[in-house]
Amino acid sequence: MTKTADPIAARLSLEDWAESSPNAVAIIDGADRITWSDWNRRADALADALGTRGVKPGDVIALRTTTRWEWLVAYYASAKLGARVLGINWRLGPSEIEFILSDSSAKALIFDDEQADLLVASARASGVAVLVSVGANCPGAEPFAALTAASAPAHRRAPKAAPLLLYTSGTTGRPKGVQTMTPASEDAARRLPAYQQSIESAVPRSRDDVLLLTMPVHHAAGPSLVRSCVGLGNTIIIMRRFDAAGAVELIERHRVSYWSCVPTMVRRISALDPALLAKERFASLRAMMIGGSPVPAALKTWIVEHIGDGILHESYGSTETSLLTHLHPDFVLTKLGSSGRPYDNADLSIRLPDGLPAPTGVSGEIWGRTPVTIGSYINEPQLGPETLDSAGFFRTGDIGHLDEDGFLFITGRAKDMIISGGVNLYPAEIEAAILRHPAVHDAAVIGIPDEEFGESVLAICELEDGASATAEDILRCARTSIASYKMPRVVRIVEELPRNTMGKILKAQLRAPYWEGRSTNIV
């Protein structure tokens, strides 16, 4: 990988704010108020503690916590050490975590599980040397509070933002790691600053902004928001677990001016008692960024009518490419259904099944390219031409078209993937968990419409001849190997799954009845 100057470094750093505004509140997390000097001191102390325990520049520090102020301290301690950060979904089970820790060669793990015996065992089996527990006393792990308690630690300055590693389940069901925001060539490194600037300038921000952080920190969005807030000196309001009424209350109480969210969050707010949704409660919001999954036109219209006009921005991208497009508030209603136009130094290619470019207005598979498009997954061979072409375009797996003005409209998905509540779910992984049950001969997992989450997971199972099992039996078995959020909402047991002449399950045929009558196969 080619190194380049960190574009974020041009903005002010945590160390700068700790010096210039030491007593200003930087983070509000429930009853906790963390000033810039508190944040920096704790990060210095944690960096010292981890360093004395053998964590070196380039090592991987895994952070598996809910969204909380301690994550922010740990992230910047990692940056001060020159380490890389691995964001782990706190809902993953021990076997999933064990693979990720082992594959990434994580040196340290910081977690906030209250019952962590299985997690600690998985971490030790993966070769993790340093274990740190946030909150609960955990045998085998050191307390976070003790490692950040030093009143006068050595002052450190982070050389750059800590590189972020994320794992996403692949089509084979095996998690695949990505080191985000890393240019793969000299040319990509030259184009990266302009790309970063295009993203940052798309939503005007100022020193006085207040962010409501509801996006998870184990995805790219959460850490990116934190870094941008540090660069500008913005106050961050943390909401550990999203609650619709609570979010509205926080926006009003703290005069939140910027909120980044996924469609499911807004759907939950729209379902509140209208008495809780007086427009003046949202009066402080200057900008609202929505993404993570396709945003229905009806939801965009509701936001404009009930929260505010001229504030809604939308983004589209993937873990493998980072952000590709942005929809400005001026076009939310005039280009209803669009996900916007490409950022500077981001390119789209819409391709027909034969690989040729699709004409304007004609749908095809969406291929995208940015300066940080990956060339391979961690510990995996280079991506082949069916996923990454010679010009650097990545196959996103989405279906869509460009209109005459260059706006992207997403209409469906080509890859066998489900997006539920803004989270990517891969049927192969869920099917593998279901097939662990000895009575299941074969299984097909599909996404079906869900008004709250966009899609929910349906599993259709064919049993072995003469075998018997209930839906609950199958779910109970699957729970032992996959996280709860990946579990099917419904299990159907059928006599025989539809297959083609080669024996492949016809998932399109299974999906069709559920999506009939809809203009697109997304909600």
DOMAR-61413 format. One record per residue (C-alpha): x, y, z; residue in three letters. Coordinates in Angstrom, 2 decimals, always signed. Example, Ala and Ser with C-alpha at 12.3 -4.5 7.8 and 13.67 -1.06 7.14 Angstrom:
<sites>
((+12.30, -4.50, +7.80), "ALA")
((+13.67, -1.06, +7.14), "SER")
</sites>
This chain:
<sites>
((+0.00, +0.00, +0.00), "MET")
((+1.19, +3.53, -0.77), "THR")
((+1.46, +5.92, +2.15), "LYS")
((+0.12, +9.44, +1.83), "THR")
((-0.37, +12.49, +4.00), "ALA")
((-3.42, +12.10, +6.21), "ASP")
((-6.07, +14.53, +4.85), "PRO")
((-7.62, +14.79, +8.31), "ILE")
((-4.34, +15.98, +9.77), "ALA")
((-4.89, +19.36, +8.06), "ALA")
((-7.64, +20.01, +10.60), "ARG")
((-7.05, +20.50, +14.30), "LEU")
((-6.30, +17.47, +16.44), "SER")
((-7.42, +16.17, +19.81), "LEU")
((-4.13, +17.45, +21.20), "GLU")
((-4.77, +20.93, +19.75), "ASP")
((-8.21, +21.19, +21.38), "TRP")
((-6.87, +19.86, +24.69), "ALA")
((-4.40, +22.75, +24.65), "GLU")
((-6.63, +25.55, +23.33), "SER")
((-9.99, +24.59, +24.93), "SER")
((-9.10, +22.25, +27.80), "PRO")
((-12.27, +22.76, +29.83), "ASN")
((-14.78, +22.78, +26.99), "ALA")
((-17.05, +19.72, +26.91), "VAL")
((-16.18, +17.48, +23.97), "ALA")
((-18.36, +14.42, +24.70), "ILE")
((-21.71, +14.02, +26.45), "ILE")
((-22.60, +10.39, +27.12), "ASP")
((-25.60, +10.20, +29.43), "GLY")
((-24.47, +11.65, +32.75), "ALA")
((-20.80, +11.66, +31.70), "ASP")
((-19.22, +14.90, +30.53), "ARG")
((-15.76, +14.54, +29.00), "ILE")
((-13.72, +17.68, +28.31), "THR")
((-11.06, +17.94, +25.60), "TRP")
((-8.32, +17.76, +28.22), "SER")
((-9.98, +14.74, +29.90), "ASP")
((-10.24, +12.95, +26.57), "TRP")
((-6.63, +13.64, +25.64), "ASN")
((-5.25, +12.75, +29.09), "ARG")
((-7.10, +9.42, +29.20), "ARG")
((-5.96, +8.61, +25.65), "ALA")
((-2.35, +9.40, +26.63), "ASP")
((-2.66, +7.20, +29.72), "ALA")
((-4.16, +4.30, +27.79), "LEU")
((-1.51, +4.60, +25.08), "ALA")
((+1.19, +4.42, +27.76), "ASP")
((-0.44, +1.40, +29.39), "ALA")
((-0.87, -0.50, +26.14), "LEU")
((+2.66, +0.39, +25.06), "GLY")
((+4.18, -1.00, +28.25), "THR")
((+2.20, -4.19, +27.62), "ARG")
((+3.84, -4.69, +24.26), "GLY")
((+1.50, -2.98, +21.78), "VAL")
((+3.63, -1.42, +19.03), "LYS")
((+3.06, +0.79, +15.97), "PRO")
((+1.22, -1.17, +13.29), "GLY")
((-0.30, -3.64, +15.77), "ASP")
((-4.04, -4.21, +15.74), "VAL")
((-6.15, -3.10, +18.70), "ILE")
((-9.64, -4.60, +18.57), "ALA")
((-12.47, -2.50, +20.00), "LEU")
((-15.67, -4.38, +20.74), "ARG")
((-18.00, -2.05, +22.62), "THR")
((-21.28, -0.29, +22.21), "THR")
((-21.08, +3.35, +21.16), "THR")
((-19.70, +5.00, +24.31), "ARG")
((-17.10, +7.57, +25.32), "TRP")
((-14.54, +4.88, +26.19), "GLU")
((-14.47, +3.79, +22.52), "TRP")
((-13.47, +7.33, +21.54), "LEU")
((-10.68, +7.34, +24.12), "VAL")
((-9.43, +3.95, +22.94), "ALA")
((-9.51, +5.00, +19.27), "TYR")
((-7.31, +8.03, +19.93), "TYR")
((-5.00, +6.07, +22.23), "ALA")
((-4.51, +3.69, +19.31), "SER")
((-3.70, +6.63, +17.02), "ALA")
((-1.14, +7.95, +19.51), "LYS")
((+0.53, +4.53, +19.47), "LEU")
((+0.49, +4.36, +15.67), "GLY")
((-1.62, +1.22, +15.93), "ALA")
((-4.50, +0.08, +13.76), "ARG")
((-8.05, -0.21, +15.08), "VAL")
((-10.27, -3.21, +14.42), "LEU")
((-13.94, -2.38, +14.90), "GLY")
((-15.92, -5.44, +16.02), "ILE")
((-19.69, -5.60, +16.17), "ASN")
((-20.61, -6.06, +19.84), "TRP")
((-23.44, -8.40, +18.82), "ARG")
((-21.19, -11.07, +17.28), "LEU")
((-20.85, -14.41, +19.04), "GLY")
((-17.62, -15.98, +20.38), "PRO")
((-16.94, -18.20, +17.33), "SER")
((-17.36, -15.26, +14.94), "GLU")
((-15.10, -13.07, +17.06), "ILE")
((-12.46, -15.77, +17.38), "GLU")
((-12.03, -15.96, +13.61), "PHE")
((-11.85, -12.17, +13.21), "ILE")
((-9.31, -11.76, +16.02), "LEU")
((-7.18, -14.56, +14.62), "SER")
((-7.39, -13.43, +10.99), "ASP")
((-6.47, -9.85, +11.88), "SER")
((-3.66, -10.90, +14.27), "SER")
((-5.11, -8.59, +16.92), "ALA")
((-2.65, -7.81, +19.75), "LYS")
((-5.16, -6.27, +22.17), "ALA")
((-8.91, -6.41, +22.77), "LEU")
((-10.96, -3.78, +24.59), "ILE")
((-14.55, -4.83, +25.32), "PHE")
((-17.57, -3.93, +27.45), "ASP")
((-19.34, -7.29, +27.79), "ASP")
((-20.78, -7.82, +31.26), "GLU")
((-20.48, -11.61, +30.96), "GLN")
((-17.25, -12.19, +29.07), "ALA")
((-16.01, -15.69, +29.93), "ASP")
((-16.58, -17.03, +26.41), "LEU")
((-15.19, -13.86, +24.83), "LEU")
((-12.03, -14.03, +26.91), "VAL")
((-11.56, -17.69, +25.98), "ALA")
((-12.00, -16.86, +22.27), "SER")
((-9.53, -13.99, +22.52), "ALA")
((-6.92, -16.15, +24.22), "ARG")
((-7.40, -18.89, +21.62), "ALA")
((-6.83, -16.27, +18.91), "SER")
((-3.52, -15.17, +20.37), "GLY")
((-4.66, -11.82, +21.83), "VAL")
((-2.07, -10.77, +24.42), "ALA")
((-3.78, -7.81, +26.12), "VAL")
((-7.38, -7.84, +27.37), "LEU")
((-9.09, -4.74, +28.76), "VAL")
((-12.60, -4.68, +30.21), "SER")
((-14.72, -1.53, +30.22), "VAL")
((-17.16, -1.29, +33.12), "GLY")
((-17.46, -4.82, +34.47), "ALA")
((-14.81, -6.62, +36.48), "ASN")
((-13.71, -9.50, +34.30), "CYS")
((-11.31, -12.30, +35.30), "PRO")
((-8.44, -12.40, +32.85), "GLY")
((-8.78, -8.76, +31.78), "ALA")
((-7.49, -5.48, +33.16), "GLU")
((-9.98, -2.70, +34.02), "PRO")
((-10.15, +0.16, +31.53), "PHE")
((-10.56, +2.67, +34.37), "ALA")
((-7.23, +1.63, +35.91), "ALA")
((-5.38, +1.93, +32.60), "LEU")
((-6.71, +5.46, +31.99), "THR")
((-6.38, +6.80, +35.55), "ALA")
((-2.90, +8.35, +35.35), "ALA")
((-3.19, +12.05, +36.20), "SER")
((-0.07, +13.16, +34.32), "ALA")
((+0.81, +10.65, +31.59), "PRO")
((+3.46, +11.40, +28.98), "ALA")
((+2.11, +13.72, +26.31), "HIS")
((+1.76, +12.02, +22.93), "ARG")
((+0.67, +13.40, +19.57), "ARG")
((-0.96, +11.02, +17.09), "ALA")
((+1.01, +10.99, +13.82), "PRO")
((-2.22, +10.40, +11.86), "LYS")
((-5.71, +9.00, +12.25), "ALA")
((-5.67, +5.35, +13.26), "ALA")
((-6.32, +3.09, +10.24), "PRO")
((-9.65, +1.32, +10.64), "LEU")
((-10.13, -2.40, +9.91), "LEU")
((-13.64, -3.74, +9.40), "LEU")
((-14.91, -7.24, +8.71), "TYR")
((-17.92, -7.92, +6.55), "THR")
((-19.38, -11.36, +5.92), "SER")
((-18.72, -12.50, +2.36), "GLY")
((-20.90, -14.42, -0.05), "THR")
((-19.21, -17.60, +1.12), "THR")
((-20.20, -16.84, +4.71), "GLY")
((-16.61, -16.34, +5.88), "ARG")
((-15.93, -12.82, +7.25), "PRO")
((-13.58, -10.74, +5.13), "LYS")
((-11.46, -7.88, +6.41), "GLY")
((-11.00, -4.46, +4.85), "VAL")
((-8.51, -1.77, +5.84), "GLN")
((-10.59, +1.29, +5.01), "THR")
((-9.49, +4.59, +3.50), "MET")
((-6.18, +3.20, +2.22), "THR")
((-5.05, +4.15, -1.30), "PRO")
((-3.74, +1.22, -3.31), "ALA")
((-1.47, +3.11, -5.72), "SER")
((+0.52, +6.32, -6.19), "GLU")
((-2.21, +7.70, -8.43), "ASP")
((-4.89, +6.88, -5.86), "ALA")
((-2.81, +8.58, -3.16), "ALA")
((-2.63, +11.76, -5.27), "ARG")
((-6.40, +11.77, -5.74), "ARG")
((-7.28, +10.99, -2.13), "LEU")
((-7.12, +14.55, -0.68), "PRO")
((-9.54, +15.90, -3.30), "ALA")
((-11.87, +12.97, -2.71), "TYR")
((-11.78, +13.56, +1.05), "GLN")
((-12.38, +17.27, +0.57), "GLN")
((-15.37, +16.57, -1.66), "SER")
((-16.94, +14.39, +1.06), "ILE")
((-16.23, +16.86, +3.84), "GLU")
((-17.54, +19.88, +1.91), "SER")
((-20.74, +18.13, +0.78), "ALA")
((-22.33, +18.85, +4.17), "VAL")
((-21.25, +22.31, +5.39), "PRO")
((-19.99, +22.13, +8.98), "ARG")
((-18.80, +24.75, +11.47), "SER")
((-17.02, +25.01, +14.84), "ARG")
((-20.37, +25.43, +16.60), "ASP")
((-21.95, +22.20, +15.38), "ASP")
((-23.25, +19.60, +17.81), "VAL")
((-23.38, +15.99, +16.57), "LEU")
((-25.79, +13.30, +17.70), "LEU")
((-23.83, +10.05, +17.37), "LEU")
((-26.19, +7.12, +16.84), "THR")
((-24.21, +5.35, +14.12), "MET")
((-22.29, +2.30, +15.34), "PRO")
((-18.56, +2.61, +15.86), "VAL")
((-17.92, -0.85, +14.41), "HIS")
((-18.88, +0.48, +10.96), "HIS")
((-17.04, +3.09, +8.91), "ALA")
((-19.64, +5.82, +9.55), "ALA")
((-19.21, +6.15, +13.33), "GLY")
((-15.41, +6.61, +13.41), "PRO")
((-15.58, +8.94, +10.41), "SER")
((-18.08, +11.17, +12.22), "LEU")
((-15.90, +11.20, +15.33), "VAL")
((-12.81, +12.19, +13.35), "ARG")
((-14.65, +15.02, +11.59), "SER")
((-15.96, +16.33, +14.93), "CYS")
((-12.47, +16.34, +16.40), "VAL")
((-11.17, +18.18, +13.35), "GLY")
((-13.74, +20.92, +13.86), "LEU")
((-13.90, +20.90, +17.65), "GLY")
((-17.57, +19.88, +17.70), "ASN")
((-19.38, +18.52, +20.74), "THR")
((-20.45, +14.87, +20.37), "ILE")
((-23.69, +13.66, +21.98), "ILE")
((-23.59, +9.87, +22.32), "ILE")
((-26.65, +7.64, +22.26), "MET")
((-25.52, +4.13, +23.19), "ARG")
((-28.64, +2.29, +22.05), "ARG")
((-30.99, +3.98, +19.62), "PHE")
((-34.39, +4.93, +20.98), "ASP")
((-36.68, +7.05, +18.81), "ALA")
((-38.27, +9.18, +21.53), "ALA")
((-34.89, +9.52, +23.26), "GLY")
((-33.25, +10.72, +20.05), "ALA")
((-35.86, +13.44, +19.58), "VAL")
((-35.35, +14.50, +23.20), "GLU")
((-31.55, +14.68, +22.79), "LEU")
((-31.84, +16.71, +19.58), "ILE")
((-34.06, +19.23, +21.35), "GLU")
((-32.17, +19.37, +24.68), "ARG")
((-28.65, +19.69, +23.25), "HIS")
((-29.57, +21.79, +20.21), "ARG")
((-28.13, +19.14, +17.89), "VAL")
((-27.28, +20.60, +14.50), "SER")
((-25.98, +17.51, +12.67), "TYR")
((-27.28, +13.96, +12.75), "TRP")
((-26.20, +10.98, +10.64), "SER")
((-28.59, +8.02, +10.62), "CYS")
((-29.99, +5.01, +8.76), "VAL")
((-33.57, +4.78, +7.41), "PRO")
((-34.75, +2.44, +10.19), "THR")
((-34.02, +5.11, +12.80), "MET")
((-36.16, +7.65, +10.99), "VAL")
((-38.93, +5.10, +10.44), "ARG")
((-39.06, +4.59, +14.20), "ARG")
((-39.28, +8.31, +14.81), "ILE")
((-42.06, +8.65, +12.23), "SER")
((-44.05, +5.98, +14.12), "ALA")
((-44.04, +8.02, +17.36), "LEU")
((-47.12, +9.74, +18.71), "ASP")
((-47.58, +12.89, +16.58), "PRO")
((-47.71, +14.88, +19.82), "ALA")
((-43.98, +14.12, +20.25), "LEU")
((-43.08, +15.36, +16.78), "LEU")
((-43.65, +19.10, +16.92), "ALA")
((-41.45, +20.58, +14.21), "LYS")
((-39.83, +23.04, +16.62), "GLU")
((-38.22, +20.10, +18.44), "ARG")
((-36.01, +19.67, +15.35), "PHE")
((-35.40, +23.39, +14.80), "ALA")
((-31.69, +23.20, +15.62), "SER")
((-30.96, +20.61, +12.89), "LEU")
((-29.01, +22.17, +10.01), "ARG")
((-28.05, +18.92, +8.34), "ALA")
((-29.19, +15.33, +8.45), "MET")
((-27.25, +12.63, +6.59), "MET")
((-29.02, +9.37, +5.80), "ILE")
((-27.59, +6.24, +4.22), "GLY")
((-26.60, +2.65, +4.90), "GLY")
((-29.47, +1.28, +2.82), "SER")
((-31.77, +2.61, +0.09), "PRO")
((-34.02, +5.42, +1.34), "VAL")
((-37.66, +5.12, +0.20), "PRO")
((-39.13, +8.19, -1.47), "ALA")
((-41.99, +8.27, +1.05), "ALA")
((-39.51, +8.48, +3.94), "LEU")
((-37.63, +11.36, +2.32), "LYS")
((-40.92, +13.21, +1.84), "THR")
((-41.84, +12.60, +5.48), "TRP")
((-38.50, +14.04, +6.66), "ILE")
((-38.96, +17.18, +4.57), "VAL")
((-42.52, +17.68, +5.84), "GLU")
((-42.05, +16.82, +9.51), "HIS")
((-38.41, +17.51, +10.38), "ILE")
((-37.30, +20.20, +7.99), "GLY")
((-36.80, +21.24, +4.38), "ASP")
((-33.32, +21.84, +3.01), "GLY")
((-31.50, +19.70, +5.59), "ILE")
((-31.61, +16.13, +4.22), "LEU")
((-28.47, +14.72, +2.61), "HIS")
((-28.11, +11.15, +1.38), "GLU")
((-24.99, +9.10, +0.72), "SER")
((-24.32, +5.79, -0.98), "TYR")
((-21.24, +3.59, -0.90), "GLY")
((-19.79, +0.33, +0.37), "SER")
((-17.14, -0.87, +2.80), "THR")
((-14.94, -1.85, -0.16), "GLU")
((-15.14, +1.53, -1.93), "THR")
((-16.12, +4.00, +0.79), "SER")
((-18.62, +6.68, -0.27), "LEU")
((-19.58, +6.94, -3.94), "LEU")
((-22.46, +9.42, -4.25), "THR")
((-24.12, +12.32, -2.43), "HIS")
((-27.61, +13.76, -2.82), "LEU")
((-27.87, +17.44, -1.88), "HIS")
((-31.03, +18.73, -0.16), "PRO")
((-31.86, +20.81, -3.26), "ASP")
((-32.57, +17.58, -5.15), "PHE")
((-34.29, +15.48, -2.48), "VAL")
((-37.76, +16.10, -3.93), "LEU")
((-36.90, +16.99, -7.52), "THR")
((-34.86, +13.79, -7.89), "LYS")
((-37.05, +11.70, -5.62), "LEU")
((-35.69, +8.18, -5.34), "GLY")
((-32.14, +9.13, -6.31), "SER")
((-29.00, +8.53, -4.24), "SER")
((-27.25, +11.49, -5.84), "GLY")
((-24.23, +12.11, -8.02), "ARG")
((-20.64, +10.92, -7.52), "PRO")
((-18.22, +12.75, -5.27), "TYR")
((-15.11, +14.22, -6.86), "ASP")
((-12.71, +11.39, -7.77), "ASN")
((-15.49, +8.82, -7.43), "ALA")
((-16.76, +7.13, -10.58), "ASP")
((-19.75, +4.96, -11.46), "LEU")
((-20.21, +2.48, -14.29), "SER")
((-23.60, +0.90, -14.98), "ILE")
((-23.18, -2.38, -16.86), "ARG")
((-25.49, -4.72, -18.70), "LEU")
((-25.24, -8.52, -18.22), "PRO")
((-22.81, -8.71, -21.15), "ASP")
((-20.51, -6.20, -19.45), "GLY")
((-21.26, -3.35, -21.85), "LEU")
((-22.19, +0.12, -20.53), "PRO")
((-25.91, +0.60, -19.96), "ALA")
((-27.53, +3.49, -21.82), "PRO")
((-28.87, +6.42, -19.81), "THR")
((-32.02, +5.41, -17.98), "GLY")
((-31.40, +1.67, -18.41), "VAL")
((-30.71, -0.37, -15.28), "SER")
((-27.66, -2.56, -14.86), "GLY")
((-25.14, -3.60, -12.23), "GLU")
((-23.44, -0.72, -10.42), "ILE")
((-19.63, -0.74, -10.44), "TRP")
((-17.86, +1.96, -8.41), "GLY")
((-14.36, +3.37, -8.07), "ARG")
((-12.73, +5.73, -5.57), "THR")
((-9.12, +6.38, -4.51), "PRO")
((-9.59, +3.91, -1.63), "VAL")
((-11.25, +1.00, -3.46), "THR")
((-9.71, -2.18, -2.08), "ILE")
((-7.56, -4.49, -4.18), "GLY")
((-8.01, -7.44, -1.85), "SER")
((-9.45, -8.43, +1.49), "TYR")
((-7.12, -8.96, +4.45), "ILE")
((-5.22, -12.26, +4.07), "ASN")
((-7.01, -12.95, +0.79), "GLU")
((-5.67, -13.02, -2.80), "PRO")
((-6.15, -10.08, -5.15), "GLN")
((-9.74, -9.66, -6.26), "LEU")
((-10.47, -11.17, -9.66), "GLY")
((-11.97, -9.40, -12.68), "PRO")
((-15.48, -10.59, -11.80), "GLU")
((-15.27, -8.31, -8.72), "THR")
((-12.58, -5.72, -9.52), "LEU")
((-11.80, -4.85, -13.12), "ASP")
((-8.51, -3.65, -14.59), "SER")
((-9.63, -0.01, -14.35), "ALA")
((-10.22, -0.29, -10.60), "GLY")
((-14.02, -0.51, -10.62), "PHE")
((-15.55, -2.65, -7.85), "PHE")
((-18.73, -4.63, -8.42), "ARG")
((-21.10, -3.37, -5.71), "THR")
((-23.80, -5.96, -6.29), "GLY")
((-26.50, -3.29, -6.57), "ASP")
((-28.73, -2.63, -9.55), "ILE")
((-29.52, +0.86, -10.78), "GLY")
((-29.40, +3.44, -13.53), "HIS")
((-28.14, +6.95, -14.20), "LEU")
((-30.49, +9.62, -15.48), "ASP")
((-29.64, +12.30, -18.04), "GLU")
((-28.23, +14.54, -15.28), "ASP")
((-25.93, +11.86, -13.87), "GLY")
((-28.03, +11.05, -10.80), "PHE")
((-27.96, +7.47, -9.57), "LEU")
((-31.18, +5.56, -8.91), "PHE")
((-30.82, +2.22, -7.07), "ILE")
((-33.57, -0.25, -7.89), "THR")
((-32.39, -3.59, -6.50), "GLY")
((-29.52, -5.95, -5.81), "ARG")
((-27.74, -8.50, -7.94), "ALA")
((-25.63, -10.01, -5.17), "LYS")
((-27.22, -12.45, -2.77), "ASP")
((-27.31, -9.97, +0.10), "MET")
((-29.94, -8.61, +2.48), "ILE")
((-29.86, -5.12, +3.98), "ILE")
((-31.84, -4.98, +7.22), "SER")
((-31.80, -1.80, +9.27), "GLY")
((-28.73, -0.58, +7.36), "GLY")
((-26.76, -3.76, +8.15), "VAL")
((-25.51, -6.09, +5.41), "ASN")
((-26.53, -9.71, +5.96), "LEU")
((-25.17, -12.49, +3.78), "TYR")
((-27.48, -15.48, +3.24), "PRO")
((-24.59, -17.94, +2.84), "ALA")
((-23.48, -17.31, +6.43), "GLU")
((-27.02, -17.73, +7.79), "ILE")
((-27.62, -20.81, +5.64), "GLU")
((-24.42, -22.40, +6.95), "ALA")
((-25.66, -21.90, +10.51), "ALA")
((-29.04, -23.44, +9.68), "ILE")
((-27.44, -26.43, +7.97), "LEU")
((-25.72, -27.35, +11.22), "ARG")
((-29.04, -28.86, +12.27), "HIS")
((-28.89, -32.57, +11.32), "PRO")
((-32.51, -32.64, +10.12), "ALA")
((-31.99, -29.85, +7.53), "VAL")
((-31.10, -31.09, +4.06), "HIS")
((-30.89, -27.66, +2.42), "ASP")
((-31.86, -24.08, +3.13), "ALA")
((-32.46, -20.84, +1.26), "ALA")
((-32.30, -17.49, +3.04), "VAL")
((-33.90, -14.49, +1.36), "ILE")
((-34.84, -10.93, +2.21), "GLY")
((-38.52, -10.00, +2.28), "ILE")
((-40.14, -6.55, +2.65), "PRO")
((-40.20, -5.07, +6.13), "ASP")
((-41.66, -1.63, +6.69), "GLU")
((-39.39, -0.86, +9.66), "GLU")
((-36.08, -2.46, +8.65), "PHE")
((-36.40, -2.37, +4.84), "GLY")
((-35.88, -6.13, +4.67), "GLU")
((-36.18, -8.96, +7.16), "SER")
((-34.70, -12.45, +6.96), "VAL")
((-36.79, -15.44, +5.90), "LEU")
((-35.33, -18.97, +5.91), "ALA")
((-36.94, -21.69, +3.81), "ILE")
((-35.80, -25.18, +4.76), "CYS")
((-36.00, -28.59, +3.15), "GLU")
((-35.59, -31.47, +5.63), "LEU")
((-33.78, -34.76, +5.19), "GLU")
((-35.98, -37.66, +4.12), "ASP")
((-37.77, -39.04, +7.14), "GLY")
((-36.43, -36.33, +9.47), "ALA")
((-38.47, -33.92, +11.53), "SER")
((-37.71, -30.56, +13.10), "ALA")
((-39.68, -27.47, +14.07), "THR")
((-38.80, -23.90, +13.15), "ALA")
((-37.77, -23.28, +16.75), "GLU")
((-35.49, -26.35, +16.70), "ASP")
((-33.71, -24.95, +13.66), "ILE")
((-33.41, -21.46, +15.13), "LEU")
((-32.09, -22.80, +18.42), "ARG")
((-29.32, -24.59, +16.55), "CYS")
((-28.46, -21.56, +14.41), "ALA")
((-28.15, -19.31, +17.48), "ARG")
((-25.06, -21.22, +18.57), "THR")
((-23.00, -19.98, +15.62), "SER")
((-24.34, -16.61, +14.45), "ILE")
((-25.25, -13.33, +16.13), "ALA")
((-28.86, -12.68, +17.05), "SER")
((-29.29, -9.81, +14.58), "TYR")
((-28.56, -12.23, +11.70), "LYS")
((-31.23, -14.71, +12.78), "MET")
((-34.24, -15.28, +10.50), "PRO")
((-37.45, -13.67, +11.68), "ARG")
((-39.37, -16.57, +10.18), "VAL")
((-38.50, -20.16, +9.22), "VAL")
((-40.66, -21.99, +6.68), "ARG")
((-40.33, -25.72, +6.20), "ILE")
((-41.20, -26.96, +2.70), "VAL")
((-41.28, -30.38, +1.10), "GLU")
((-38.85, -29.38, -1.65), "GLU")
((-36.96, -26.25, -2.61), "LEU")
((-37.18, -25.14, -6.27), "PRO")
((-34.01, -25.85, -8.26), "ARG")
((-32.77, -25.51, -11.82), "ASN")
((-31.43, -28.39, -13.91), "THR")
((-28.02, -28.00, -12.28), "MET")
((-29.51, -28.29, -8.80), "GLY")
((-29.11, -24.62, -7.88), "LYS")
((-31.87, -23.21, -5.68), "ILE")
((-34.02, -20.67, -7.55), "LEU")
((-34.03, -17.84, -5.05), "LYS")
((-35.62, -15.41, -7.47), "ALA")
((-38.63, -17.73, -7.61), "GLN")
((-38.76, -17.81, -3.80), "LEU")
((-38.55, -14.02, -3.55), "ARG")
((-41.08, -13.20, -6.25), "ALA")
((-44.34, -13.62, -4.23), "PRO")
((-43.10, -11.33, -1.48), "TYR")
((-42.00, -8.51, -3.80), "TRP")
((-44.91, -8.74, -6.26), "GLU")
((-46.53, -5.42, -7.04), "GLY")
((-43.52, -3.30, -6.03), "ARG")
((-41.71, -1.11, -8.52), "SER")
((-38.34, -2.14, -7.04), "THR")
((-37.14, -5.01, -4.92), "ASN")
((-36.06, -2.69, -2.12), "ILE")
((-38.19, -1.03, +0.55), "VAL")
</sites>
